[in-house]
């Protein structure tokens, strides 16, 4: 008799977040991130999210690090005087990490970010504020699925 094997499948994606405070425009910040840390961010279509009976566009840059099996998303947290995540009002950008980076590596990356021209502050941010806005989490997942598929 054949044995049945049951696989546990977790559909939950756990992101890690770094908050970045910078007065720089997104394209300037990305230029310095790519140059200083040897990232390869590329502009993606804007992330559109409805709030206050309007839709707001937030810039997104994507770096798919295939060697380390880690994806990085630089997401603007502010547009037209509106914060995407109210719990992160002091951050202009969020660096979202999707991959197997341990906490020590994320902390080291936060320290390296402080050496990038234009960055005033960088720190590890809790994922709670992102996850508390369930609609944001779902909409961002759908957005990533759509842009990464093409």
C-alpha positions in Angstrom: 0.0 0.0 0.0 1.4 3.4 -1.0 1.9 5.9 1.7 0.4 9.4 1.4 2.7 12.3 1.9 1.2 15.6 2.9 3.2 18.7 2.3 2.7 21.8 4.4 2.4 24.8 2.2 2.6 28.2 3.6 1.0 30.9 1.4 2.2 33.6 3.6 5.1 35.8 2.5 7.1 37.3 5.3 8.8 40.6 4.3 11.4 42.4 6.2 11.4 46.2 6.1 14.0 48.9 6.3 12.7 52.4 6.7 14.6 55.2 4.9 14.4 58.9 5.6 15.8 61.0 2.7 15.0 64.3 1.1 16.2 62.9 -2.2 14.0 62.3 -5.2 13.4 58.6 -5.8 15.6 58.4 -9.0 18.5 60.2 -7.2 18.2 57.8 -4.2 18.2 54.8 -6.5 21.2 56.1 -8.4 23.2 56.3 -5.1 21.9 52.9 -3.9 23.0 51.3 -7.1 26.4 53.0 -7.1 27.3 52.7 -3.4 25.9 49.3 -2.6 26.2 47.7 -6.1 22.4 47.2 -6.3 20.7 47.0 -9.6 17.3 48.7 -9.0 15.1 49.3 -12.0 12.0 51.4 -12.1 8.7 49.5 -12.1 5.3 50.9 -12.8 3.9 52.9 -9.9 2.0 51.1 -7.1 -1.5 52.6 -7.0 -3.4 52.4 -3.8 -6.9 53.8 -3.0 -7.2 56.0 0.1 -9.6 58.7 1.2 -11.8 58.1 -1.9 -8.9 58.7 -4.2 -6.2 56.6 -5.8 -2.6 57.6 -5.1 0.5 56.5 -7.0 3.7 55.5 -5.1 7.0 54.9 -6.9 8.5 51.5 -6.9 12.0 50.2 -7.9 12.8 46.5 -8.1 16.1 44.7 -7.7 15.9 40.9 -8.2 19.1 39.4 -6.7 19.0 36.0 -8.2 22.4 35.0 -6.8 21.1 35.4 -3.2 17.5 34.5 -4.1 16.4 37.8 -2.6 14.1 40.5 -4.0 14.3 44.1 -3.0 11.6 46.6 -3.5 12.1 50.3 -2.8 8.7 51.7 -2.2 7.9 55.4 -1.8 6.0 56.0 1.4 4.9 59.5 0.5 3.1 61.2 -2.3 1.1 64.4 -2.6 1.3 64.9 1.2 -0.2 61.4 1.9 1.6 58.6 3.7 1.1 55.0 2.3 1.7 53.6 5.8 0.7 56.1 8.5 2.7 54.2 11.2 5.9 55.1 9.2 5.3 58.8 8.8 9.0 59.5 9.5 10.1 57.3 6.6 10.1 58.6 3.1 10.8 55.2 1.6 10.6 51.5 2.6 13.1 49.0 1.4 11.1 45.7 1.4 13.2 42.5 1.5 11.7 39.3 0.2 14.0 36.4 0.7 16.1 34.5 3.2 18.0 37.3 4.9 18.5 36.8 8.6 18.1 39.6 11.1 21.8 40.3 11.4 22.2 40.8 7.7 19.2 43.1 7.6 20.7 45.1 10.5 24.1 45.3 8.6 22.3 46.5 5.5 20.5 49.2 7.6 23.9 50.4 8.7 25.3 50.4 5.2 22.4 52.5 4.0 23.5 55.3 6.3 26.6 55.7 4.1 24.5 56.2 1.0 24.5 59.9 -0.1 21.1 61.4 0.5 20.0 59.0 3.3 19.5 60.8 6.6 18.2 57.8 8.6 17.8 54.1 8.0 16.5 51.5 10.4 14.9 48.2 10.7 11.1 48.7 10.7 8.5 46.3 12.0 6.2 44.6 9.5 3.2 45.1 11.8 2.2 48.4 10.4 2.2 47.0 6.8 0.4 43.8 7.9 -2.2 45.7 9.9 -3.5 47.3 6.7 -4.8 44.1 5.2 -6.0 45.7 2.0 -2.6 47.2 1.5 -0.9 43.9 2.0 -3.2 42.1 -0.4 -3.0 44.9 -3.0 0.8 45.0 -2.9 0.9 41.2 -3.3 -1.3 41.4 -6.4 0.8 44.3 -7.7 4.0 42.3 -7.3 2.5 39.2 -8.9 1.5 41.3 -11.9 4.8 43.2 -12.4 7.0 40.2 -11.8 5.0 38.0 -14.2 5.7 40.3 -17.2 
